[in-house]
Amino acid sequence: MADNLRHSSSLLFAFTVFKGIHSVANIKSQIKRIGTNNKAQARNKGERSAIKTAIRHFRDAIATGDKSKINGELVAASKKLDEAVSKGVLHSNNAANKKSAMAKAANKAVK
């Protein structure tokens, strides 16, 4: 019995090392869940980075003062925010607040 138990735990350890997961979880389903959470976290991190880049481009457009560039970047950033909401990366109210602030800044810059 002890040999059997030792064998299964070593397989479990090999599974965690193979998947690149470093955790203290002993249950196979929990180890898998940690892996899926890590993948989702990495995917969400990329989405949030893309949103920040789009907002930064919008702010750069405001600094230049070009009306058409401001409107183009506003549309692009708003689209990125809407995509993030649909993917569950951002809460809808968070995106709405960001879009509202950008629209307000765009209106102020155009005047």
N, C-alpha and C positions, 0 to 999 in steps of 0.2 A: 504494500500500500504506500509506504513512504517513497519508494522508487517511482511509483506512478505519479504521486503528487509532485515530486521534484521535477519530473519530466514535463508535466503540464505547465508548471510555473516557468520553467526555462523556455518553453515554447512561447509562452505569453511574453516573457522578457524579449525574446528574439523578435516577436511581432512588433513590440513597441520600438525596438531599435530599428527594425526594417522600415517602419513607417516614419521614422524620424521624430517620434513623439517621446518626450521626456516627461513622464508624470509618475505619480505614486499610485495611480489607479490600478486595481487588481482585476477588475471586471472587464471582460472583453468588450462588451457593448459600451462601457464608459470610455475605454481607450479609443474606440472608434468615434465616439461622440466628441472627444477632445480633438481628434484629427479633423472632423468636419467643422468644429468651431474655429480651429486655427485657419482652415481654408477660407471660411467666411470672413474671418477677421482680416485676413490679407486682402481679400477682394474688396471689402468695405474700405480699407485703408486707401486702396488705389482710387476708389470712387471719391472719397473725401478729398484726396490730393487733387484730383481733376477739378473738383468744385472750387477749391481754393485758387487753383491756377486760373480758372475762368473769371473768378471775382477779381483777381489781381489784374488780369488783362482789361477788365472793365474799368478798374481804378486808373490804370495807365491811360486808357482812352479819355477819361475825364480830365486827366492832367494835360493831355494834348489839346483838349477843347474842340476837337473835330466832331461835329454833330452826327454825321453819318456813322463814324466809327463808334461813337458812344452808343447809338441805337443798335448797331450790329452786335457789339459786345454785350449789351443788355439782353438782347434776345438769346444770344448764345449761352450766357450765364444762367438765364431763367430756364432754358431748356435743360441744362445740366442739373439744375436743382430739381426740376420736375422728374427727370429720369431717376435721380437719387431717391426721391419720395416713392416712386413706383417700385423701386427695387428694395425698399425698406431700409435704406441707409440713413435717411433723415426723416424726422417727423414732419408731417405736412405743415404744422404751425411754424416750425423752425425755418422751413423753406419759404413760407409766405412772409415771414418777418424779414428774411434776407432780400427777397425780391422787392418788398415794399421799400426797404432802405435804399436799394439800388435805384429804383424808379424815382424816389425822392431826390437822390443825388444827381440823377440824370436830368431831371427837370430843372434843378437848381443850376446845373452847369450849362444847360442850353440857353437859359434866359440871359 
